[in-house]
Amino acid sequence: MKDNKNNRTPIVIKISGSIFDLTDKENKLEKLCEFFVEQAKEFQLILVAGGGITAKQYIKQARKLGANEAFLDEVGIEVSRLNAKIMLPKLDKTTYQNIPTDLEEIIEAFSTGLHVVTGGLHPGHSTNAVAALISERIQAKLFINATDVEGIYSEDPEKHKTAKLFKRIDIEELFKIIMSQEMNAGTYNLMDLTALKIIKRSKISTVVIKCSTENIEKALNEKDAGTKIEVI
């Protein structure tokens, strides 16, 4: 890993789309943005917003109307970019005030020394894969995948009460778990094959956590949180 020109540590954080819940009464997104502002002295962050329930609702409706998977991916990308955009006012001067739409724009924005916020980039790539690709490109010290669950489980914890939360998991074992999942638009969960292949080939340090300021702070400070993906 190489620190950026401002001697701050480059970190990529994929933000769960669940944080962008329009019915949220706890101001989770606002608190998260305030936290990111506070990190600007020590870390330079690239934040990748997920699409969340809003994207899934749009995708579901578009699928009923006959849209194909590539079109549905584009719908999800637009929603994720909108989620990214609403963060900008709160992040203010610490953050590049446009939403990049391709990797080169992201790198150009990152070169300013500011935090960068983005969403999806290309059909067929989940925001998890986008975050992994960015991590690889900027040689991030850490990729934090902040999700809506505590980490990676042996089984779906919502369906299986006996599901085991892994503190660490070998990437090859995770490949086997992901291989059994669907890969349609709107179904990407903790990781997907594209993201894992990028993590493996560049040995990207990766943790999967529940999206909260407390857990992200733990991950940034190299304290135990969620699941660490081990790559040899």
Order of alpha helices (4+ residues) and beta strands (2+ residues): beta-alpha-beta-alpha-alpha-alpha-alpha-beta-alpha-beta-beta-alpha-alpha-beta-alpha-beta
